[in-house]
């Protein structure tokens, strides 16, 4: 495991890498698909890591980005899949009836989706 400086040297993403031409293009990208495609083009490591891609997306296209500090790719790739693992673990715990959502709309939506999946699996 190297120092932060070594990670920064190995990382393709730099904080101020966006040119004025890129800024103009970013303003024109309206759909998630267009934005993700641009990120995949601009940052090849994002092709290998959904976590890296997500962080780049949030930093470039959402208000959440101002709360997310720069994280080098080599650090991010150690945690690939963590969001999905956390989501699945939460889902299993809630399927046991524990710690259900406090927002009734979220609970209703998840139950409706679970019912659809059960119906679909049964039909297969």
MOBEL-V253539 format. One record per residue. N is the residue number from 1. RES is the residue in one letter. PSI is psi as a letter, one per 40 degrees, with the letter a starting at -180 (NA if undefined). NEAR is the number of other ideal C-beta (glycine too) atoms within 8 Angstrom. Layout:
BEGIN
n:N res:RES psi:PSI near:NEAR
n:N res:RES psi:PSI near:NEAR
END
This chain:
BEGIN
n:1 res:X psi:h near:1
n:2 res:X psi:a near:5
n:3 res:X psi:i near:5
n:4 res:X psi:d near:6
n:5 res:X psi:d near:7
n:6 res:X psi:d near:8
n:7 res:X psi:d near:13
n:8 res:X psi:d near:8
n:9 res:X psi:d near:6
n:10 res:X psi:e near:8
n:11 res:X psi:h near:10
n:12 res:X psi:d near:7
n:13 res:X psi:h near:11
n:14 res:X psi:i near:6
n:15 res:X psi:d near:5
n:16 res:X psi:f near:4
n:17 res:X psi:e near:6
n:18 res:X psi:h near:6
n:19 res:X psi:i near:6
n:20 res:X psi:d near:5
n:21 res:X psi:d near:6
n:22 res:X psi:d near:9
n:23 res:X psi:d near:9
n:24 res:X psi:d near:8
n:25 res:X psi:d near:9
n:26 res:X psi:d near:11
n:27 res:X psi:d near:6
n:28 res:X psi:e near:6
n:29 res:X psi:h near:10
n:30 res:X psi:d near:4
n:31 res:X psi:i near:6
n:32 res:X psi:d near:5
n:33 res:X psi:d near:6
n:34 res:X psi:d near:9
n:35 res:X psi:d near:12
n:36 res:X psi:d near:10
n:37 res:X psi:d near:8
n:38 res:X psi:d near:11
n:39 res:X psi:d near:13
n:40 res:X psi:d near:11
n:41 res:X psi:d near:6
n:42 res:X psi:d near:7
n:43 res:X psi:g near:12
n:44 res:X psi:d near:7
n:45 res:X psi:d near:11
n:46 res:X psi:e near:12
n:47 res:X psi:e near:7
n:48 res:X psi:e near:7
n:49 res:X psi:h near:12
n:50 res:X psi:d near:9
n:51 res:X psi:d near:13
n:52 res:X psi:d near:15
n:53 res:X psi:d near:14
n:54 res:X psi:d near:9
n:55 res:X psi:d near:11
n:56 res:X psi:d near:12
n:57 res:X psi:d near:12
n:58 res:X psi:d near:11
n:59 res:X psi:d near:9
n:60 res:X psi:d near:10
n:61 res:X psi:e near:9
n:62 res:X psi:i near:8
n:63 res:X psi:d near:4
n:64 res:X psi:d near:7
n:65 res:X psi:d near:10
n:66 res:X psi:e near:5
n:67 res:X psi:e near:4
n:68 res:X psi:h near:9
n:69 res:X psi:i near:3
n:70 res:X psi:h near:5
n:71 res:X psi:h near:8
n:72 res:X psi:i near:12
n:73 res:X psi:d near:14
n:74 res:X psi:d near:9
n:75 res:X psi:d near:9
n:76 res:X psi:d near:13
n:77 res:X psi:e near:12
n:78 res:X psi:e near:6
n:79 res:X psi:e near:8
n:80 res:X psi:h near:10
n:81 res:X psi:e near:8
n:82 res:X psi:d near:8
n:83 res:X psi:d near:9
n:84 res:X psi:d near:8
n:85 res:X psi:d near:8
n:86 res:X psi:d near:8
n:87 res:X psi:d near:8
n:88 res:X psi:d near:8
n:89 res:X psi:d near:8
n:90 res:X psi:d near:8
n:91 res:X psi:d near:8
n:92 res:X psi:d near:8
n:93 res:X psi:d near:9
n:94 res:X psi:d near:12
n:95 res:X psi:d near:6
n:96 res:X psi:e near:6
n:97 res:X psi:e near:5
n:98 res:X psi:i near:6
n:99 res:X psi:f near:4
n:100 res:X psi:i near:7
n:101 res:X psi:i near:8
n:102 res:X psi:e near:3
n:103 res:X psi:h near:6
n:104 res:X psi:d near:6
n:105 res:X psi:d near:6
n:106 res:X psi:d near:8
n:107 res:X psi:d near:10
n:108 res:X psi:d near:8
n:109 res:X psi:d near:8
n:110 res:X psi:d near:10
n:111 res:X psi:d near:8
n:112 res:X psi:d near:8
n:113 res:X psi:d near:8
n:114 res:X psi:d near:8
n:115 res:X psi:d near:8
n:116 res:X psi:d near:8
n:117 res:X psi:d near:8
n:118 res:X psi:d near:8
n:119 res:X psi:d near:8
n:120 res:X psi:d near:8
n:121 res:X psi:d near:7
n:122 res:X psi:d near:6
n:123 res:X psi:d near:5
n:124 res:X psi:NA near:4
END
